[in-house]
Every structure is written in structure tokens, then in C-alpha cells.
């Protein structure tokens, strides 16, 4: 579905409410705006991870994250690929 928006004097565009609801976009939701060229832009919603579910670690051999509830490696790969386009 296509929507038409007219930028404000500050260049702001409102994302329609049904799109915001569908993708869980609220006041503090980060989005990535990409200029794909020839007048086409994309807007991708960043998915935030609840900080209570991850734990940073660092020792002499490595630095990394532990996902307290576990994480499916393929789901992580898919999410990264989705963000990268």
C-alpha cells in the first residue's frame, strides 16, 4: 500500500498510524532511512533487544554477549540480513 505525505517546514514526515501500529513504531523507536537512488528511499524499523535479556562479558580471551534466554543463531542471522537489506 502506498501513502502520500507532505514534509513540514522542518522536513518532518508523519508515518501513518496503521503502519506505526503494524511495526510497533513509537516515540523512541529507531528507524534507518536509506537513499537507494533515483528518488527512492526505504525506511527500516530497528528492533531493540531488552537489556534485561543480555549480558556483556569480557575476559582475557574474549569479549561478547550472553543471551540469558538463549537465542536461535539462524534467527540472529536472519535479523542481521533483514537489517542489511
N, C-alpha and C positions, 0 to 999 in steps of 0.2 A: 504494500500500500504506500502511496506517495502522499506527502504533506507539503504544503507551501507555507513558508514563514518569511516574514519581512524583518530584517535586522533593525534593532533600535538604534538611536543615535550613538550609543556606545558599542554597537556591533553585536549586541546580545540577541540570541535566538531562543525562543521558548521551545522545549521539547514537548510535544503533545502528551497530555495526561495518560492516555491509554498506552503509549509507548513507555512512559516512565513507570507505570504500574507493571507492565509486562516484564520489564527488565530490572525492576527494583531500584530505579534511579531516584535518589533523594538528594537533599541539600549537599551532603558531603561525599557523594559517590563520584569517584574519579572516572573520567572518560578520556579516551585517546582520540584525537581528531587527526586524520591523515589526509594529506593532499595527494590523491592518486594521479593527478594530472588532468589536463583537458577539461577543467571545470568540475571535476568530480571529487568529492570528499567523502570519507567514511567516518563514522563515529562508533567507537567500540567501548563497551562498558567494562571497566576493570572490576574484577571480583576480588573482594577483600577477604582475607583469612582472619578468623577470630584469633586474636593474640593469646587467648587462654588455651588454645589447642596446639600451639607450637612452642618449642623451647630452643633457644640458641645454646650451642655448646662450643667450647674451644679447649683443646688440649695441646700437648707438644706435637702431635702428629697431624691433627686436622681441625678444621672449623666447619660447623654445619648447623643444621636444624633437625630436631626430632619432632615428629608429628605425634603427639600424645595419643591420639585416637587411631593412629595408623593412616596410611594413605595408599591408594592404589597407584602404582607407578604409571600405568597406562593412562589413568585419569589425569595425572600431572602432565604427562607428555601431550595429551590432547588439549589441555587447557593452555599450555605454552604455545602450541601450534595455532590455536584459535586466536590468541593474542597477537601472534606474529603475522597472521593473515596467511 
